[in-house]
């Protein structure tokens, strides 16, 4: 089914497509997964028991701990890769698949042989490789075309991909999206590869209309462009990935773009996680992330693992419907959001995840973390500190005297904008942080260059906004 038709179907018809895709996937592809083959046997589930998405409740959740490599089992992730052999192909493949494999001996190899991989970007756990086959890369290209369609980006656009070059989804999803959409694109590799100065010059020389970047680096790039009095009047749209985009940061970036000559710039966010293999986009700011219901099924659950209602917040749980290589079922992302099935203002009827997703990401510290006996949602710092008065910031959690048994200390480093009274700003921030989070951190003024170095703005895959330097007991 083509994308235009799929994106305007009724909820009932989309559900029917998902049920059909799920039945085929569970019965004819999932048996090739060592992990899920064992899981189904242990829980006395037959592959034929899963007929609709409602039946997914019979399957236990999968978590990061199930996949992440350990010292005793460094190749744990390999059990999630589809690994068919002659015997299992004969046993589980559909008649149509068997005919296809018989007519073209290379088709099974192309479908199941891994040719590409991405890694999760966790800093507190070992990175987990997720493998793609040639079949998956076609899905990644297709999802990229869909993403560009949702963002209303046509072939007349010129793209600067400023995501950091790495085996990481943000860079490669953008690469394949541009390729599949026929876009002119320069894939810079970000500040660490091409360098901020050359990216600025590239935007000007190509008259790029579209910029893709991690939010923090985009702001750094625009700040440097302003210092160089660059002309970004050609830039019409920016889309972000890799991190959540707070309202304050959106407005700072919009203001900066306008000062560089861009007229009415549009700022979009995307949402993705390595385990999902693709990225989803907003059609306009805060519209929600439009999903690809023929590629995945999303549940939203409460703390007891039960489904919540439409538009109610809960943990996002992902199930693959049409991938090979590494696949996961009922995967608990740790991210919190909601889902709606209402028709979007753009006319599409696709399920949409809420734009306001609180990401656990791969950094534990971004979750609710215990500081001085108080549970603190560290995501709140992004809203509080991304203001017009602050140029850059970082939060550090540490132990007093570096003693693992001492009290926790929370330090907020800020580089204020020029002509800002630091004493007044410090007093204001302390009040807001106490009112919002019930904590009174130390607030330390820092030179912009020093804080950029601490953040790893041009050296890290993602800037280190919140760091936990507490020694382990």
N, C-alpha and C positions, 0 to 999 in steps of 0.2 A: 504493500500500500504506500502511495506517495505521501510525502510529508504534509503537503497542503491539505489533503483529504483527512489524514490522521489528526491534524491539529484542530479540526473543526467538527469532529464527531461528537455524538452525545456521550454522556458519562456511561450510559448503559453499554453502548457499542465499544467504548474503550475498555470497559471491564471485560467484555466478552473476548476481546483481542488478547488481553492480559491472561485470562484463564486458558485460552488456547495455547499461547506461547509458553505458559508455565507448565502445562501438562506435557507438551513435547520436550521441553528442556529437562524436566525432572525425570521423565521416563527414558529419554534417549541420549542425554548428555551427562547429567549429574552422576550416573553410575560409574563414570570414568574417573571420578574424584576419589582418591583413597580415603580422604577425611570423611566425606559425606557417605560414602559406601559403608564405612565402619559405623558412623553415627546412626544411620538408618537401621542397621542390624542391631546395634546396642539398644535402641529404643523401640525395636520391633515395629518399624514403619516400613511398609512396602512402597516402592516408588509409585505404584498404581494408586496408592491411597491419596496422593496429592492431585486433586482434580481441579480445584479452584484456588484463588488467592486466600480464601477463608480457611482452606485446609493447611495453609502454612503454619497455623497455630500449633499443629501437631509436631513441628520441627523445633528442637531447642535452638535458642539464640547462639550466634557465633560472636565472639568478642576478640579484641586485639590480643588478649593473652593466648587465645587458641592458635593464632597465626605467628605471633612474634617469635623470632628465634631466641633460644636460650643457650647457655653454656653447654648444657647436657644434650640439647637437641638443636643445633645450629641450622638444620635444614627443615625445620618444622613447616615452613611455608610451602615446601614442595608438595605436601599432602593435599594442598588446595588447587593444584594444577591438574587439569584433565589429562589423564594418561591412558588412553585406550590401547589395547593390544588386539591381535586377531581374534582371540576368544571372546573378549568383552564386546568387540564391535559386532560379532555375529549374534551375541546374546541380547544386546540392548538397542542396536540401531534400528531405525524404522526401515520398512521395505524400500521406501524411496531413497533413503540414504545408502542402503546396501547396493541398490542399482547404480547410484551415482558413483560410489567407490569402485564398483566393478567396471564401469565404463571409462573411468579416469582414475588410474592408480595414484596420481599425484594429488587428487582432491582431498583425500584423508590427511595426507602429509601437510598440505597447505592449511587445512582447517585446524589441525591440532598441534603442529610443530611450533614452539615458541621462537619468535624472531626479534623481539623487542621487549624491553622492560623499563619500568619506572620503580622508584623507591619511595616509600613513605618518608616524610621529613622529620620524624621524631628526634628530639634531642635527649629525651630522658629514657629512651628505649632503643634497642637496635633497630636500624632501618629494615623495613620488610620489602623484598622485591615482589612486584606484581607483574606477571608475564603476559605478553600479548602475542597472539599468533597473527598470521596474515589476515585471517578472518576478522580478528579484533581490530586491526588497523583500519580495515574498511569501515567498521562500525565507528571508529574514532573520527575518520574523515566525514562520515555521514552526520555524526553528532555535531561536528564543527560547522558543516554547512547549515545545519538547523540553528545552531547558535548564532551564526551571522544573519540568518533570516530573522530570528527573533530580535536581534539588535538593529534590524533594518539597515544592514550594510551590504551594498552592492559592489559590482566589479569596478565601479568608478573610483572607489576608495583606495588610498595608499596607506598601508599599515606599517607602523614601527613596533615590533615585538621587543619590549624591553624587559621581559621576564628573564630571570637569571638562567643561563645555559646550564642544564643539569638533567639527569634522568628523572625528571620531575614533571608531573602532569601539566602544570600551568604553561610551561614553555612549549611542550610538544602538542598539547591540545590546540594552542594558538597556531603552531607551525602547520599542523594538518588541516586546521580550519581554513587557513589562508590558501593552502595548496588546493584543497577540494573546492573552494569557492572561486578560484581563479583570480585572487587578489594579488596586486603587486605588494610585496612585503620584504622588509629588511629585518632579519632575525639577529638582533644585536648581541644577545647573550647577557644583556644588562650591564650595570656599571663595572662589574668585575672583569668582563671580557672586552667589550668595545670601549667602555669608559664613558662616564657621564658627558664629558666635553664633546666627544665624537657623536654621541647620540643626539645631543642638542643640534650639532651641525647637520646631522643626517635629517632630522625633522625639518630643518629650514631648507636644505638643498633639494629634498624630494618633495617638499610641500605636502608632507604627510597630513592626511585627514583624520587618522585613527591611531591612537596610542594604547598599547596594552602593557600593563605593569602591575607590580605589587604596590599597594597604596602608599606605603611609607617611602618607597624609592621614587614613586611618581612625584610626591611633594618635594623631595630633595632635588630631583631633576628640574622641576619647575622653578624652585628657588635659585638654583644655579643659573638657569636660563634667564631669569629676571636680572640677576647680577651682571650677566653678560649682555643685557639689553637685546635679547634674541627676539625674533619675530615668529610667533606661533599662530599667526592669524589663519593659517590653513587648517589647524586642528579643530575638528567639529565634535569628536567623541573620544572619550577615554573609557576603556573597560578594565576593571580590576579583577585580580584573582589572588589566591594564596592567603588572604587575610580578610577579616570582616572590615567593612568601611563604616565608620561612625558618621553621624550627621555632621559633627563638627569638622571632621577631616574633609568630607565632601565639600562643605562650604569654603574651607580654606583653599582647596584645590580649584574650585570654580572661580573664586576671586583671583587666584594667581593666574589661571588661564586667561581670564578676561583682561588682566593687566598686561598680558603678553600679546594681546590683539585678537584673541579668539572671541567670536561673537556667539552668544547664547550656547556655550558648550554643554553637551549632554554627558552625564557621568553615570556609568552603569556598573553594577557589581555582578560577579559570577560566583557560583558556589560549586565546589567539587571536593572530593576526597579520593585519594589514590585507589581505594578499594572499589570505588564506583566506576573507574576507568574513563569517565567522560566529565564534561563540565556543563552546567546549566546556567542560563542567563535570564536577566530581567528584560522585558520589552520596553520598559521605561523605568525611571527611578522609583524604587519601592513598590514595583508591581508584583513582586514575587518571582521566584525562579521557575520557569516553564520546564516541565519534565518531559522525558521521552518515554511514554508509557509502553511502547513496544520493546524497550530495552531494559526497563527496570520496574520493580514494584516497591513502593515506599509505604511503610507503616509508621505511625506515631504512637508511642506507648508511654504509659505512666511508670512510676517507680516500681510497680508490682508486675510490669510486663504486660499489662492489659491495654487494649486499644483505647485511645481517647477519641472524642468527637471531632468533627470538622472544625477547623479554626481554633482548636484547643492545643495548648503547648504540651510538648512531651519530647521524648528522645526519638531521633530519626533512626529508623531501622531500614536497611537496604537489602533487597534481593535481586540478583541478576536474573534476567529473563532470556538473554541471547548473546552470551559471550563464551569464549573458549579460554585457553590459557588458565590463568588463576581466576577462580570464581568463588563467590561467597553467597550464602543464603542466610536471611534473617540476621544480617550483620549489624550489631549495635555500634553506631558511629560515635556515641558520646556527645553528639551535638544536639542542641535543643531548639525546636522550632515547631511550626504547625503547618497544616496542609489544607488547601481549599480546592473544591471542584467546580466553583462558580465560573461562569464565562468571564474572561478577562475583557477589559475595555478595548483591547486590540482585536477582539473577535475570536481569539483562540479559546478552545474549550479544554485545553490540557490541564491536568492536575498541576497545582503550583505550590511550592514550598514558600513559606513566609520569608520576606527579605530580612527580617530581624532574627537571624540565627545566632545563637550564642555557641561559639565553637569551643569544644574542649581542645581541638587541634591535637597535635602530638606533644604539646607542652603541658605537663600536668598542672603547672602553676596557673593555667588559664581557667581551671575548674574552680569550684568552691574550695578554698584553701584555708587552713587554720592558721591564723596569725594572732598571737596573744590571746588565745582562747576564744576568738571570735571568727565565725565563718565569714569569709570575705569573697565576694564575687569579683575576681580581678578583671573580668571583662568591663566592669564599670569604669576602670581607669581610661579606657579608650574614649568614652563619652566625656568624662570630666576634664581630661588633659588636652584633648584636641580642640583647643580654643584659639581665638585670634591673638591672644596675649602671649601664647607659648610657641616658640619656634620648633623645639624638639624636646622629647622627654624619655625617661626610662625609669622603671621601678625595679628596685632590688630588695629581695627578702634575704635576710642573713640572721645569724645568731650573735647575740652580744658576746664580745670577746672571742668570737669563733668557737664558743663552747657549746657542744651539741645539747647540753642539758640546761643552758641558759634560756632567757626569754627571747622570743623572736623580735627582730627589728625590721621595720619597713621603711625604706628610704626612697624618696621621690627626687630624682635629678631632673632639673628643668633648665632649659636655655630660653630665657624670656626674649620677646621681640625687643627691638631697639626702642628706647624712650619709655619703657615700661618700668614703673616703680616696683622693684622686687619685694620690698617690705610689705607693700599693700597687697601685691599678688600672693605672697606667701600666706598672709593672714586670711585672704579670701579663700585660697585653696584649702587651708586647714579647716575652715568652717564647713566648706562644701563636703570635704572628705569625711568629716565627723558626722555631718547630717545624713549623708548618703550611705556611708559604710561603717559608721560608728568606730572609726579608728583615727588616731592622731599620729601620722607618720612624720619622720624628719623630712624637711624639704630643703634641698641643697641646690644652690645656683651653680651652673657649670657652663664653661665656654662652649660655643657651638661646635667647634672642631673636636674638642675632647669628647663631647657626647656623641657625635657622629662616629668617632672611633670606637666608643663603647658599644654603640648599636651595631657596628659592623656593616654600615650602610652600603659599602661597595665591596665587602669581602665575604659576607654571609649570604646564604640562600634567602633567608628572611632576616630582617633586622631584629635584634634581640630586645624587644620592648619590655618584657617582664622576665627577670632572671631570678632563680632561686639558688642562692649560694650557701644555704644551710648545710652544714656537714651532716653526713648520714651517721646515725648512731649504730 
